[in-house]
């Protein structure tokens, strides 16, 4: 944006014009990016102010060079971009854990344990977010049993939930006189 213009007058960037940069104080190798982008939904076509492709570039001393490029980046979803591999859902490489400091935005009492104890790990609440936009579904995977086959022990597996009588039960019959 140019100085003096507000976001209200911003009309978006042409392809290849949007840049987000970081200057590191030492020579570091970036191996992973985490990002979310919020686009402006359009009646037709791709959202404004969002990109389906993201490139990681570095300064070689003379010019910027592309290190890696990811395609099909979704809008309004946290994604993890690992250099040399396809994008993935954020946290998918971390296993089945909760984000320790996650709380619902403007309600610090609502953490992963509160959702678990309140039986709130359902579709109604999965999209609740913290103040940075991270959803409960991504942040409370272990507490809310959202890890599929990798769920922790406290999660119900559904095994043993049958209508059959247990094997150890010995039926007893008593006869009543027939009259």
Secondary structure, 3 states (H helix, E strand, C coil): CCCCCCHHHCCCCCCCCCCCCCCCCCCCCCCEEEECCCCECCCCCCCECCCCCEEEEEECCCCEEEEEEECCCCCCCCEEEECCCCCEECCHHHCCCECCCCEECCEEEEEHHHHHHCCCCCCCCCCCECCCCCEHHHHECCCCCCCHHHCCCCCCCCCCCCCCCCCCCCCCCCCCCCC
